[in-house]
Amino acid sequence: MVDLDTQQNFTNPLIHINEDEIMIEWWNKDGSRKLTVFANVTEIDYLKVTKENTTDNKPLSGVTMEDDTISASEFNTLWQWLLKGE
């Protein structure tokens, strides 16, 4: 289980709830990683975004994204990714 009280390398989460889904989004403190989790009655999905430092001024330059469906037990791996330092 992830202990949120002892991990301070992330921003306070943005939480959005509607009748179908809960969305929780965190950024790590340096802004280079974002984790968004979407949960509904049947599944949990995630979106990982990594932003590398780049001198290219094109939108989304240096940005990589990954999304998939996960089980609750796999969340710790994603959380550790968010907290990983550069």
N, CA, C and O atoms as a Maestro MAE file, in Angstrom:
{
 s_m_m2io_version
 :::
 2.0.0
}

f_m_ct {
 s_m_title
 :::
 protein
 m_atom[344] {
  # First column is atom index #
  i_m_mmod_type
  r_m_x_coord
  r_m_y_coord
  r_m_z_coord
  i_m_residue_number
  s_m_chain_name
  s_m_pdb_residue_name
  s_m_pdb_atom_name
  i_m_atomic_number
  :::
  1 25 0.840 -1.181 0.000 1 A "MET " " N  " 7
  2 3 0.000 0.000 0.000 1 A "MET " " CA " 6
  3 2 0.885 1.245 0.000 1 A "MET " " C  " 6
  4 15 1.948 1.252 0.620 1 A "MET " " O  " 8
  5 25 0.455 2.279 -0.683 2 A "VAL " " N  " 7
  6 3 1.191 3.529 -0.789 2 A "VAL " " CA " 6
  7 2 0.846 4.417 0.392 2 A "VAL " " C  " 6
  8 15 -0.331 4.635 0.680 2 A "VAL " " O  " 8
  9 25 1.861 4.934 1.083 3 A "ASP " " N  " 7
  10 3 1.660 5.845 2.200 3 A "ASP " " CA " 6
  11 2 1.788 7.274 1.687 3 A "ASP " " C  " 6
  12 15 2.897 7.786 1.536 3 A "ASP " " O  " 8
  13 25 0.663 7.911 1.422 4 A "LEU " " N  " 7
  14 3 0.672 9.253 0.839 4 A "LEU " " CA " 6
  15 2 1.240 10.289 1.793 4 A "LEU " " C  " 6
  16 15 1.759 11.309 1.338 4 A "LEU " " O  " 8
  17 25 1.161 10.069 3.088 5 A "ASP " " N  " 7
  18 3 1.643 11.048 4.053 5 A "ASP " " CA " 6
  19 2 3.165 11.188 4.046 5 A "ASP " " C  " 6
  20 15 3.680 12.249 4.401 5 A "ASP " " O  " 8
  21 25 3.892 10.151 3.654 6 A "THR " " N  " 7
  22 3 5.347 10.221 3.710 6 A "THR " " CA " 6
  23 2 5.968 10.556 2.355 6 A "THR " " C  " 6
  24 15 7.177 10.775 2.280 6 A "THR " " O  " 8
  25 25 5.203 10.601 1.319 7 A "GLN " " N  " 7
  26 3 5.721 10.897 -0.017 7 A "GLN " " CA " 6
  27 2 5.346 12.338 -0.376 7 A "GLN " " C  " 6
  28 15 4.174 12.631 -0.614 7 A "GLN " " O  " 8
  29 25 6.324 13.228 -0.415 8 A "GLN " " N  " 7
  30 3 6.032 14.639 -0.650 8 A "GLN " " CA " 6
  31 2 6.629 15.158 -1.956 8 A "GLN " " C  " 6
  32 15 6.800 16.367 -2.109 8 A "GLN " " O  " 8
  33 25 6.943 14.287 -2.882 9 A "ASN " " N  " 7
  34 3 7.543 14.701 -4.143 9 A "ASN " " CA " 6
  35 2 6.498 14.902 -5.235 9 A "ASN " " C  " 6
  36 15 6.816 14.807 -6.421 9 A "ASN " " O  " 8
  37 25 5.255 15.180 -4.846 10 A "PHE " " N  " 7
  38 3 4.179 15.382 -5.807 10 A "PHE " " CA " 6
  39 2 3.312 16.549 -5.368 10 A "PHE " " C  " 6
  40 15 3.334 16.952 -4.205 10 A "PHE " " O  " 8
  41 25 2.543 17.089 -6.315 11 A "THR " " N  " 7
  42 3 1.618 18.169 -5.988 11 A "THR " " CA " 6
  43 2 0.352 17.588 -5.371 11 A "THR " " C  " 6
  44 15 0.089 16.392 -5.490 11 A "THR " " O  " 8
  45 25 -0.422 18.431 -4.720 12 A "ASN " " N  " 7
  46 3 -1.733 17.986 -4.261 12 A "ASN " " CA " 6
  47 2 -2.544 17.549 -5.473 12 A "ASN " " C  " 6
  48 15 -2.461 18.188 -6.521 12 A "ASN " " O  " 8
  49 25 -3.319 16.488 -5.361 13 A "PRO " " N  " 7
  50 3 -4.019 15.967 -6.531 13 A "PRO " " CA " 6
  51 2 -5.185 16.845 -6.966 13 A "PRO " " C  " 6
  52 15 -5.833 17.507 -6.155 13 A "PRO " " O  " 8
  53 25 -5.429 16.827 -8.272 14 A "LEU " " N  " 7
  54 3 -6.640 17.389 -8.841 14 A "LEU " " CA " 6
  55 2 -7.631 16.231 -8.873 14 A "LEU " " C  " 6
  56 15 -7.330 15.180 -9.439 14 A "LEU " " O  " 8
  57 25 -8.794 16.405 -8.281 15 A "ILE " " N  " 7
  58 3 -9.786 15.331 -8.213 15 A "ILE " " CA " 6
  59 2 -11.075 15.807 -8.867 15 A "ILE " " C  " 6
  60 15 -11.609 16.865 -8.536 15 A "ILE " " O  " 8
  61 25 -11.560 14.998 -9.802 16 A "HIS " " N  " 7
  62 3 -12.816 15.299 -10.484 16 A "HIS " " CA " 6
  63 2 -13.709 14.068 -10.367 16 A "HIS " " C  " 6
  64 15 -13.284 12.951 -10.662 16 A "HIS " " O  " 8
  65 25 -14.937 14.280 -9.938 17 A "ILE " " N  " 7
  66 3 -15.883 13.180 -9.766 17 A "ILE " " CA " 6
  67 2 -17.166 13.526 -10.501 17 A "ILE " " C  " 6
  68 15 -17.699 14.627 -10.363 17 A "ILE " " O  " 8
  69 25 -17.654 12.572 -11.285 18 A "ASN " " N  " 7
  70 3 -18.992 12.705 -11.859 18 A "ASN " " CA " 6
  71 2 -19.743 11.395 -11.640 18 A "ASN " " C  " 6
  72 15 -19.240 10.511 -10.947 18 A "ASN " " O  " 8
  73 25 -20.916 11.255 -12.205 19 A "GLU " " N  " 7
  74 3 -21.730 10.074 -11.932 19 A "GLU " " CA " 6
  75 2 -21.143 8.781 -12.503 19 A "GLU " " C  " 6
  76 15 -21.556 7.694 -12.098 19 A "GLU " " O  " 8
  77 25 -20.189 8.877 -13.434 20 A "ASP " " N  " 7
  78 3 -19.639 7.685 -14.083 20 A "ASP " " CA " 6
  79 2 -18.197 7.365 -13.710 20 A "ASP " " C  " 6
  80 15 -17.762 6.222 -13.851 20 A "ASP " " O  " 8
  81 25 -17.445 8.366 -13.235 21 A "GLU " " N  " 7
  82 3 -16.008 8.165 -13.127 21 A "GLU " " CA " 6
  83 2 -15.389 9.095 -12.081 21 A "GLU " " C  " 6
  84 15 -15.900 10.179 -11.800 21 A "GLU " " O  " 8
  85 25 -14.277 8.636 -11.520 22 A "ILE " " N  " 7
  86 3 -13.440 9.468 -10.666 22 A "ILE " " CA " 6
  87 2 -12.102 9.640 -11.378 22 A "ILE " " C  " 6
  88 15 -11.506 8.662 -11.830 22 A "ILE " " O  " 8
  89 25 -11.631 10.883 -11.478 23 A "MET " " N  " 7
  90 3 -10.326 11.163 -12.080 23 A "MET " " CA " 6
  91 2 -9.457 11.823 -11.025 23 A "MET " " C  " 6
  92 15 -9.868 12.795 -10.391 23 A "MET " " O  " 8
  93 25 -8.246 11.287 -10.836 24 A "ILE " " N  " 7
  94 3 -7.291 11.867 -9.904 24 A "ILE " " CA " 6
  95 2 -5.999 12.097 -10.669 24 A "ILE " " C  " 6
  96 15 -5.491 11.189 -11.327 24 A "ILE " " O  " 8
  97 25 -5.464 13.321 -10.584 25 A "GLU " " N  " 7
  98 3 -4.265 13.684 -11.345 25 A "GLU " " CA " 6
  99 2 -3.218 14.268 -10.407 25 A "GLU " " C  " 6
  100 15 -3.513 15.144 -9.594 25 A "GLU " " O  " 8
  101 25 -1.980 13.766 -10.533 26 A "TRP " " N  " 7
  102 3 -0.846 14.271 -9.763 26 A "TRP " " CA " 6
  103 2 0.258 14.682 -10.718 26 A "TRP " " C  " 6
  104 15 0.441 14.066 -11.767 26 A "TRP " " O  " 8
  105 25 0.999 15.732 -10.351 27 A "TRP " " N  " 7
  106 3 2.251 16.114 -11.006 27 A "TRP " " CA " 6
  107 2 3.365 15.913 -9.998 27 A "TRP " " C  " 6
  108 15 3.169 16.153 -8.807 27 A "TRP " " O  " 8
  109 25 4.541 15.472 -10.457 28 A "ASN " " N  " 7
  110 3 5.659 15.470 -9.514 28 A "ASN " " CA " 6
  111 2 6.131 16.912 -9.367 28 A "ASN " " C  " 6
  112 15 5.788 17.765 -10.186 28 A "ASN " " O  " 8
  113 25 6.913 17.186 -8.331 29 A "LYS " " N  " 7
  114 3 7.253 18.571 -7.967 29 A "LYS " " CA " 6
  115 2 7.990 19.338 -9.057 29 A "LYS " " C  " 6
  116 15 7.807 20.549 -9.180 29 A "LYS " " O  " 8
  117 25 8.825 18.661 -9.854 30 A "ASP " " N  " 7
  118 3 9.555 19.414 -10.882 30 A "ASP " " CA " 6
  119 2 8.772 19.540 -12.186 30 A "ASP " " C  " 6
  120 15 9.269 20.136 -13.141 30 A "ASP " " O  " 8
  121 25 7.570 18.998 -12.246 31 A "GLY " " N  " 7
  122 3 6.713 19.165 -13.414 31 A "GLY " " CA " 6
  123 2 7.070 18.286 -14.603 31 A "GLY " " C  " 6
  124 15 6.524 18.471 -15.691 31 A "GLY " " O  " 8
  125 25 7.971 17.337 -14.417 32 A "SER " " N  " 7
  126 3 8.392 16.514 -15.554 32 A "SER " " CA " 6
  127 2 7.554 15.249 -15.716 32 A "SER " " C  " 6
  128 15 7.666 14.566 -16.735 32 A "SER " " O  " 8
  129 25 6.718 14.925 -14.734 33 A "ARG " " N  " 7
  130 3 5.908 13.708 -14.798 33 A "ARG " " CA " 6
  131 2 4.503 13.996 -14.272 33 A "ARG " " C  " 6
  132 15 4.317 14.721 -13.295 33 A "ARG " " O  " 8
  133 25 3.519 13.401 -14.958 34 A "LYS " " N  " 7
  134 3 2.128 13.519 -14.523 34 A "LYS " " CA " 6
  135 2 1.506 12.136 -14.562 34 A "LYS " " C  " 6
  136 15 1.746 11.368 -15.494 34 A "LYS " " O  " 8
  137 25 0.710 11.819 -13.555 35 A "LEU " " N  " 7
  138 3 -0.025 10.566 -13.516 35 A "LEU " " CA " 6
  139 2 -1.496 10.893 -13.314 35 A "LEU " " C  " 6
  140 15 -1.865 11.568 -12.354 35 A "LEU " " O  " 8
  141 25 -2.334 10.409 -14.227 36 A "THR " " N  " 7
  142 3 -3.774 10.582 -14.113 36 A "THR " " CA " 6
  143 2 -4.406 9.198 -14.043 36 A "THR " " C  " 6
  144 15 -4.114 8.333 -14.869 36 A "THR " " O  " 8
  145 25 -5.269 8.992 -13.058 37 A "VAL " " N  " 7
  146 3 -5.959 7.720 -12.875 37 A "VAL " " CA " 6
  147 2 -7.449 7.970 -13.054 37 A "VAL " " C  " 6
  148 15 -8.014 8.897 -12.473 37 A "VAL " " O  " 8
  149 25 -8.074 7.124 -13.870 38 A "PHE " " N  " 7
  150 3 -9.508 7.184 -14.129 38 A "PHE " " CA " 6
  151 2 -10.116 5.891 -13.600 38 A "PHE " " C  " 6
  152 15 -9.736 4.810 -14.048 38 A "PHE " " O  " 8
  153 25 -11.049 5.976 -12.662 39 A "ALA " " N  " 7
  154 3 -11.663 4.782 -12.088 39 A "ALA " " CA " 6
  155 2 -13.172 4.848 -12.269 39 A "ALA " " C  " 6
  156 15 -13.805 5.874 -12.024 39 A "ALA " " O  " 8
  157 25 -13.725 3.727 -12.704 40 A "ASN " " N  " 7
  158 3 -15.178 3.596 -12.767 40 A "ASN " " CA " 6
  159 2 -15.564 2.247 -12.183 40 A "ASN " " C  " 6
  160 15 -14.723 1.571 -11.589 40 A "ASN " " O  " 8
  161 25 -16.776 1.857 -12.335 41 A "VAL " " N  " 7
  162 3 -17.261 0.638 -11.712 41 A "VAL " " CA " 6
  163 2 -16.544 -0.604 -12.231 41 A "VAL " " C  " 6
  164 15 -16.385 -1.569 -11.483 41 A "VAL " " O  " 8
  165 25 -16.116 -0.608 -13.468 42 A "THR " " N  " 7
  166 3 -15.579 -1.826 -14.067 42 A "THR " " CA " 6
  167 2 -14.071 -1.860 -14.232 42 A "THR " " C  " 6
  168 15 -13.507 -2.947 -14.363 42 A "THR " " O  " 8
  169 25 -13.379 -0.699 -14.233 43 A "GLU " " N  " 7
  170 3 -11.938 -0.735 -14.480 43 A "GLU " " CA " 6
  171 2 -11.237 0.507 -13.960 43 A "GLU " " C  " 6
  172 15 -11.862 1.513 -13.623 43 A "GLU " " O  " 8
  173 25 -9.911 0.399 -13.908 44 A "ILE " " N  " 7
  174 3 -9.048 1.526 -13.564 44 A "ILE " " CA " 6
  175 2 -8.088 1.725 -14.732 44 A "ILE " " C  " 6
  176 15 -7.369 0.803 -15.116 44 A "ILE " " O  " 8
  177 25 -8.080 2.918 -15.287 45 A "ASP " " N  " 7
  178 3 -7.177 3.266 -16.383 45 A "ASP " " CA " 6
  179 2 -6.220 4.340 -15.902 45 A "ASP " " C  " 6
  180 15 -6.497 5.044 -14.931 45 A "ASP " " O  " 8
  181 25 -5.093 4.459 -16.589 46 A "TYR " " N  " 7
  182 3 -4.142 5.501 -16.233 46 A "TYR " " CA " 6
  183 2 -3.570 6.143 -17.488 46 A "TYR " " C  " 6
  184 15 -3.619 5.577 -18.580 46 A "TYR " " O  " 8
  185 25 -3.028 7.340 -17.302 47 A "LEU " " N  " 7
  186 3 -2.284 8.061 -18.329 47 A "LEU " " CA " 6
  187 2 -1.022 8.590 -17.671 47 A "LEU " " C  " 6
  188 15 -1.090 9.361 -16.713 47 A "LEU " " O  " 8
  189 25 0.135 8.174 -18.187 48 A "LYS " " N  " 7
  190 3 1.430 8.675 -17.717 48 A "LYS " " CA " 6
  191 2 1.954 9.652 -18.760 48 A "LYS " " C  " 6
  192 15 1.933 9.364 -19.957 48 A "LYS " " O  " 8
  193 25 2.419 10.798 -18.306 49 A "VAL " " N  " 7
  194 3 3.003 11.796 -19.198 49 A "VAL " " CA " 6
  195 2 4.378 12.160 -18.660 49 A "VAL " " C  " 6
  196 15 4.533 12.484 -17.482 49 A "VAL " " O  " 8
  197 25 5.375 12.103 -19.538 50 A "THR " " N  " 7
  198 3 6.735 12.496 -19.187 50 A "THR " " CA " 6
  199 2 7.142 13.633 -20.109 50 A "THR " " C  " 6
  200 15 6.977 13.543 -21.325 50 A "THR " " O  " 8
  201 25 7.670 14.695 -19.532 51 A "LYS " " N  " 7
  202 3 8.134 15.840 -20.314 51 A "LYS " " CA " 6
  203 2 9.632 15.987 -20.105 51 A "LYS " " C  " 6
  204 15 10.087 16.281 -19.000 51 A "LYS " " O  " 8
  205 25 10.385 15.783 -21.158 52 A "GLU " " N  " 7
  206 3 11.836 15.943 -21.113 52 A "GLU " " CA " 6
  207 2 12.188 17.395 -21.400 52 A "GLU " " C  " 6
  208 15 11.481 18.071 -22.147 52 A "GLU " " O  " 8
  209 25 13.273 17.875 -20.812 53 A "ASN " " N  " 7
  210 3 13.759 19.216 -21.136 53 A "ASN " " CA " 6
  211 2 14.244 19.222 -22.573 53 A "ASN " " C  " 6
  212 15 15.001 18.343 -22.986 53 A "ASN " " O  " 8
  213 25 13.810 20.204 -23.325 54 A "THR " " N  " 7
  214 3 14.201 20.310 -24.719 54 A "THR " " CA " 6
  215 2 14.273 21.780 -25.112 54 A "THR " " C  " 6
  216 15 13.603 22.623 -24.517 54 A "THR " " O  " 8
  217 25 15.079 22.075 -26.103 55 A "THR " " N  " 7
  218 3 15.174 23.454 -26.605 55 A "THR " " CA " 6
  219 2 14.223 23.678 -27.765 55 A "THR " " C  " 6
  220 15 14.094 24.801 -28.253 55 A "THR " " O  " 8
  221 25 13.556 22.627 -28.213 56 A "ASP " " N  " 7
  222 3 12.598 22.724 -29.312 56 A "ASP " " CA " 6
  223 2 11.332 23.410 -28.805 56 A "ASP " " C  " 6
  224 15 10.781 23.004 -27.782 56 A "ASP " " O  " 8
  225 25 10.870 24.435 -29.501 57 A "ASN " " N  " 7
  226 3 9.693 25.196 -29.075 57 A "ASN " " CA " 6
  227 2 8.380 24.656 -29.642 57 A "ASN " " C  " 6
  228 15 7.336 25.287 -29.476 57 A "ASN " " O  " 8
  229 25 8.415 23.499 -30.309 58 A "LYS " " N  " 7
  230 3 7.192 22.923 -30.861 58 A "LYS " " CA " 6
  231 2 6.322 22.384 -29.721 58 A "LYS " " C  " 6
  232 15 6.835 21.837 -28.744 58 A "LYS " " O  " 8
  233 25 4.980 22.546 -29.861 59 A "PRO " " N  " 7
  234 3 4.090 22.002 -28.829 59 A "PRO " " CA " 6
  235 2 4.298 20.492 -28.687 59 A "PRO " " C  " 6
  236 15 4.458 19.789 -29.685 59 A "PRO " " O  " 8
  237 25 4.295 20.010 -27.481 60 A "LEU " " N  " 7
  238 3 4.459 18.599 -27.140 60 A "LEU " " CA " 6
  239 2 5.831 18.028 -27.473 60 A "LEU " " C  " 6
  240 15 6.026 16.813 -27.423 60 A "LEU " " O  " 8
  241 25 6.778 18.890 -27.810 61 A "SER " " N  " 7
  242 3 8.139 18.409 -28.059 61 A "SER " " CA " 6
  243 2 8.716 17.866 -26.764 61 A "SER " " C  " 6
  244 15 8.654 18.534 -25.731 61 A "SER " " O  " 8
  245 25 9.276 16.665 -26.804 62 A "GLY " " N  " 7
  246 3 9.847 16.050 -25.626 62 A "GLY " " CA " 6
  247 2 8.836 15.404 -24.704 62 A "GLY " " C  " 6
  248 15 9.185 15.003 -23.593 62 A "GLY " " O  " 8
  249 25 7.583 15.294 -25.140 63 A "VAL " " N  " 7
  250 3 6.528 14.714 -24.313 63 A "VAL " " CA " 6
  251 2 6.248 13.288 -24.785 63 A "VAL " " C  " 6
  252 15 6.053 13.048 -25.977 63 A "VAL " " O  " 8
  253 25 6.230 12.343 -23.838 64 A "THR " " N  " 7
  254 3 5.815 10.988 -24.143 64 A "THR " " CA " 6
  255 2 4.630 10.635 -23.258 64 A "THR " " C  " 6
  256 15 4.538 11.069 -22.110 64 A "THR " " O  " 8
  257 25 3.722 9.835 -23.818 65 A "MET " " N  " 7
  258 3 2.525 9.436 -23.093 65 A "MET " " CA " 6
  259 2 2.343 7.930 -23.187 65 A "MET " " C  " 6
  260 15 2.698 7.301 -24.184 65 A "MET " " O  " 8
  261 25 1.785 7.372 -22.132 66 A "GLU " " N  " 7
  262 3 1.464 5.950 -22.089 66 A "GLU " " CA " 6
  263 2 0.142 5.808 -21.360 66 A "GLU " " C  " 6
  264 15 -0.075 6.453 -20.334 66 A "GLU " " O  " 8
  265 25 -0.745 4.966 -21.882 67 A "ASP " " N  " 7
  266 3 -1.997 4.718 -21.187 67 A "ASP " " CA " 6
  267 2 -2.323 3.229 -21.246 67 A "ASP " " C  " 6
  268 15 -1.904 2.521 -22.162 67 A "ASP " " O  " 8
  269 25 -3.078 2.771 -20.252 68 A "ASP " " N  " 7
  270 3 -3.444 1.361 -20.178 68 A "ASP " " CA " 6
  271 2 -4.452 1.179 -19.051 68 A "ASP " " C  " 6
  272 15 -4.770 2.123 -18.326 68 A "ASP " " O  " 8
  273 25 -4.944 -0.032 -18.915 69 A "THR " " N  " 7
  274 3 -5.815 -0.419 -17.816 69 A "THR " " CA " 6
  275 2 -4.968 -1.182 -16.806 69 A "THR " " C  " 6
  276 15 -4.122 -1.990 -17.190 69 A "THR " " O  " 8
  277 25 -5.190 -0.930 -15.514 70 A "ILE " " N  " 7
  278 3 -4.401 -1.590 -14.466 70 A "ILE " " CA " 6
  279 2 -5.309 -2.168 -13.400 70 A "ILE " " C  " 6
  280 15 -6.491 -1.835 -13.307 70 A "ILE " " O  " 8
  281 25 -4.726 -3.039 -12.602 71 A "SER " " N  " 7
  282 3 -5.425 -3.510 -11.410 71 A "SER " " CA " 6
  283 2 -4.990 -2.624 -10.242 71 A "SER " " C  " 6
  284 15 -3.975 -1.931 -10.316 71 A "SER " " O  " 8
  285 25 -5.758 -2.659 -9.187 72 A "ALA " " N  " 7
  286 3 -5.417 -1.850 -8.010 72 A "ALA " " CA " 6
  287 2 -4.042 -2.218 -7.468 72 A "ALA " " C  " 6
  288 15 -3.328 -1.350 -6.964 72 A "ALA " " O  " 8
  289 25 -3.662 -3.477 -7.562 73 A "SER " " N  " 7
  290 3 -2.360 -3.907 -7.032 73 A "SER " " CA " 6
  291 2 -1.186 -3.366 -7.840 73 A "SER " " C  " 6
  292 15 -0.067 -3.324 -7.329 73 A "SER " " O  " 8
  293 25 -1.406 -2.952 -9.078 74 A "GLU " " N  " 7
  294 3 -0.341 -2.404 -9.919 74 A "GLU " " CA " 6
  295 2 -0.111 -0.909 -9.695 74 A "GLU " " C  " 6
  296 15 0.842 -0.342 -10.231 74 A "GLU " " O  " 8
  297 25 -0.976 -0.271 -8.908 75 A "PHE " " N  " 7
  298 3 -0.878 1.167 -8.715 75 A "PHE " " CA " 6
  299 2 0.451 1.583 -8.087 75 A "PHE " " C  " 6
  300 15 0.991 2.631 -8.441 75 A "PHE " " O  " 8
  301 25 0.985 0.792 -7.172 76 A "ASN " " N  " 7
  302 3 2.228 1.152 -6.499 76 A "ASN " " CA " 6
  303 2 3.367 1.355 -7.501 76 A "ASN " " C  " 6
  304 15 4.189 2.253 -7.321 76 A "ASN " " O  " 8
  305 25 3.426 0.542 -8.539 77 A "THR " " N  " 7
  306 3 4.457 0.703 -9.565 77 A "THR " " CA " 6
  307 2 4.329 2.058 -10.255 77 A "THR " " C  " 6
  308 15 5.335 2.723 -10.499 77 A "THR " " O  " 8
  309 25 3.117 2.468 -10.568 78 A "LEU " " N  " 7
  310 3 2.907 3.783 -11.188 78 A "LEU " " CA " 6
  311 2 3.266 4.903 -10.225 78 A "LEU " " C  " 6
  312 15 3.852 5.908 -10.628 78 A "LEU " " O  " 8
  313 25 2.921 4.738 -8.964 79 A "TRP " " N  " 7
  314 3 3.233 5.767 -7.968 79 A "TRP " " CA " 6
  315 2 4.734 5.960 -7.844 79 A "TRP " " C  " 6
  316 15 5.209 7.093 -7.768 79 A "TRP " " O  " 8
  317 25 5.481 4.875 -7.822 80 A "GLN " " N  " 7
  318 3 6.943 4.956 -7.740 80 A "GLN " " CA " 6
  319 2 7.508 5.650 -8.976 80 A "GLN " " C  " 6
  320 15 8.481 6.396 -8.867 80 A "GLN " " O  " 8
  321 25 6.917 5.419 -10.145 81 A "TRP " " N  " 7
  322 3 7.334 6.101 -11.370 81 A "TRP " " CA " 6
  323 2 7.149 7.616 -11.217 81 A "TRP " " C  " 6
  324 15 8.032 8.389 -11.589 81 A "TRP " " O  " 8
  325 25 6.013 8.038 -10.675 82 A "LEU " " N  " 7
  326 3 5.731 9.470 -10.493 82 A "LEU " " CA " 6
  327 2 6.772 10.120 -9.598 82 A "LEU " " C  " 6
  328 15 7.203 11.242 -9.865 82 A "LEU " " O  " 8
  329 25 7.184 9.428 -8.534 83 A "LEU " " N  " 7
  330 3 8.092 9.988 -7.560 83 A "LEU " " CA " 6
  331 2 9.557 9.916 -7.983 83 A "LEU " " C  " 6
  332 15 10.414 10.529 -7.346 83 A "LEU " " O  " 8
  333 25 9.849 9.185 -9.032 84 A "LYS " " N  " 7
  334 3 11.223 9.011 -9.485 84 A "LYS " " CA " 6
  335 2 11.835 10.363 -9.837 84 A "LYS " " C  " 6
  336 15 11.225 11.171 -10.537 84 A "LYS " " O  " 8
  337 25 13.030 10.595 -9.348 85 A "GLY " " N  " 7
  338 3 13.734 11.850 -9.638 85 A "GLY " " CA " 6
  339 2 14.426 11.799 -10.978 85 A "GLY " " C  " 6
  340 15 14.722 10.728 -11.510 85 A "GLY " " O  " 8
  341 25 14.669 12.944 -11.498 86 A "GLU " " N  " 7
  342 3 15.385 13.047 -12.774 86 A "GLU " " CA " 6
  343 2 16.839 12.760 -12.581 86 A "GLU " " C  " 6
  344 15 17.608 12.797 -13.542 86 A "GLU " " O  " 8
  :::
 }
 m_bond[343] {
  # First column is bond index #
  i_m_from
  i_m_to
  i_m_order
  :::
  1 1 2 1
  2 2 3 1
  3 3 4 2
  4 3 5 1
  5 5 6 1
  6 6 7 1
  7 7 8 2
  8 7 9 1
  9 9 10 1
  10 10 11 1
  11 11 12 2
  12 11 13 1
  13 13 14 1
  14 14 15 1
  15 15 16 2
  16 15 17 1
  17 17 18 1
  18 18 19 1
  19 19 20 2
  20 19 21 1
  21 21 22 1
  22 22 23 1
  23 23 24 2
  24 23 25 1
  25 25 26 1
  26 26 27 1
  27 27 28 2
  28 27 29 1
  29 29 30 1
  30 30 31 1
  31 31 32 2
  32 31 33 1
  33 33 34 1
  34 34 35 1
  35 35 36 2
  36 35 37 1
  37 37 38 1
  38 38 39 1
  39 39 40 2
  40 39 41 1
  41 41 42 1
  42 42 43 1
  43 43 44 2
  44 43 45 1
  45 45 46 1
  46 46 47 1
  47 47 48 2
  48 47 49 1
  49 49 50 1
  50 50 51 1
  51 51 52 2
  52 51 53 1
  53 53 54 1
  54 54 55 1
  55 55 56 2
  56 55 57 1
  57 57 58 1
  58 58 59 1
  59 59 60 2
  60 59 61 1
  61 61 62 1
  62 62 63 1
  63 63 64 2
  64 63 65 1
  65 65 66 1
  66 66 67 1
  67 67 68 2
  68 67 69 1
  69 69 70 1
  70 70 71 1
  71 71 72 2
  72 71 73 1
  73 73 74 1
  74 74 75 1
  75 75 76 2
  76 75 77 1
  77 77 78 1
  78 78 79 1
  79 79 80 2
  80 79 81 1
  81 81 82 1
  82 82 83 1
  83 83 84 2
  84 83 85 1
  85 85 86 1
  86 86 87 1
  87 87 88 2
  88 87 89 1
  89 89 90 1
  90 90 91 1
  91 91 92 2
  92 91 93 1
  93 93 94 1
  94 94 95 1
  95 95 96 2
  96 95 97 1
  97 97 98 1
  98 98 99 1
  99 99 100 2
  100 99 101 1
  101 101 102 1
  102 102 103 1
  103 103 104 2
  104 103 105 1
  105 105 106 1
  106 106 107 1
  107 107 108 2
  108 107 109 1
  109 109 110 1
  110 110 111 1
  111 111 112 2
  112 111 113 1
  113 113 114 1
  114 114 115 1
  115 115 116 2
  116 115 117 1
  117 117 118 1
  118 118 119 1
  119 119 120 2
  120 119 121 1
  121 121 122 1
  122 122 123 1
  123 123 124 2
  124 123 125 1
  125 125 126 1
  126 126 127 1
  127 127 128 2
  128 127 129 1
  129 129 130 1
  130 130 131 1
  131 131 132 2
  132 131 133 1
  133 133 134 1
  134 134 135 1
  135 135 136 2
  136 135 137 1
  137 137 138 1
  138 138 139 1
  139 139 140 2
  140 139 141 1
  141 141 142 1
  142 142 143 1
  143 143 144 2
  144 143 145 1
  145 145 146 1
  146 146 147 1
  147 147 148 2
  148 147 149 1
  149 149 150 1
  150 150 151 1
  151 151 152 2
  152 151 153 1
  153 153 154 1
  154 154 155 1
  155 155 156 2
  156 155 157 1
  157 157 158 1
  158 158 159 1
  159 159 160 2
  160 159 161 1
  161 161 162 1
  162 162 163 1
  163 163 164 2
  164 163 165 1
  165 165 166 1
  166 166 167 1
  167 167 168 2
  168 167 169 1
  169 169 170 1
  170 170 171 1
  171 171 172 2
  172 171 173 1
  173 173 174 1
  174 174 175 1
  175 175 176 2
  176 175 177 1
  177 177 178 1
  178 178 179 1
  179 179 180 2
  180 179 181 1
  181 181 182 1
  182 182 183 1
  183 183 184 2
  184 183 185 1
  185 185 186 1
  186 186 187 1
  187 187 188 2
  188 187 189 1
  189 189 190 1
  190 190 191 1
  191 191 192 2
  192 191 193 1
  193 193 194 1
  194 194 195 1
  195 195 196 2
  196 195 197 1
  197 197 198 1
  198 198 199 1
  199 199 200 2
  200 199 201 1
  201 201 202 1
  202 202 203 1
  203 203 204 2
  204 203 205 1
  205 205 206 1
  206 206 207 1
  207 207 208 2
  208 207 209 1
  209 209 210 1
  210 210 211 1
  211 211 212 2
  212 211 213 1
  213 213 214 1
  214 214 215 1
  215 215 216 2
  216 215 217 1
  217 217 218 1
  218 218 219 1
  219 219 220 2
  220 219 221 1
  221 221 222 1
  222 222 223 1
  223 223 224 2
  224 223 225 1
  225 225 226 1
  226 226 227 1
  227 227 228 2
  228 227 229 1
  229 229 230 1
  230 230 231 1
  231 231 232 2
  232 231 233 1
  233 233 234 1
  234 234 235 1
  235 235 236 2
  236 235 237 1
  237 237 238 1
  238 238 239 1
  239 239 240 2
  240 239 241 1
  241 241 242 1
  242 242 243 1
  243 243 244 2
  244 243 245 1
  245 245 246 1
  246 246 247 1
  247 247 248 2
  248 247 249 1
  249 249 250 1
  250 250 251 1
  251 251 252 2
  252 251 253 1
  253 253 254 1
  254 254 255 1
  255 255 256 2
  256 255 257 1
  257 257 258 1
  258 258 259 1
  259 259 260 2
  260 259 261 1
  261 261 262 1
  262 262 263 1
  263 263 264 2
  264 263 265 1
  265 265 266 1
  266 266 267 1
  267 267 268 2
  268 267 269 1
  269 269 270 1
  270 270 271 1
  271 271 272 2
  272 271 273 1
  273 273 274 1
  274 274 275 1
  275 275 276 2
  276 275 277 1
  277 277 278 1
  278 278 279 1
  279 279 280 2
  280 279 281 1
  281 281 282 1
  282 282 283 1
  283 283 284 2
  284 283 285 1
  285 285 286 1
  286 286 287 1
  287 287 288 2
  288 287 289 1
  289 289 290 1
  290 290 291 1
  291 291 292 2
  292 291 293 1
  293 293 294 1
  294 294 295 1
  295 295 296 2
  296 295 297 1
  297 297 298 1
  298 298 299 1
  299 299 300 2
  300 299 301 1
  301 301 302 1
  302 302 303 1
  303 303 304 2
  304 303 305 1
  305 305 306 1
  306 306 307 1
  307 307 308 2
  308 307 309 1
  309 309 310 1
  310 310 311 1
  311 311 312 2
  312 311 313 1
  313 313 314 1
  314 314 315 1
  315 315 316 2
  316 315 317 1
  317 317 318 1
  318 318 319 1
  319 319 320 2
  320 319 321 1
  321 321 322 1
  322 322 323 1
  323 323 324 2
  324 323 325 1
  325 325 326 1
  326 326 327 1
  327 327 328 2
  328 327 329 1
  329 329 330 1
  330 330 331 1
  331 331 332 2
  332 331 333 1
  333 333 334 1
  334 334 335 1
  335 335 336 2
  336 335 337 1
  337 337 338 1
  338 338 339 1
  339 339 340 2
  340 339 341 1
  341 341 342 1
  342 342 343 1
  343 343 344 2
  :::
 }
}
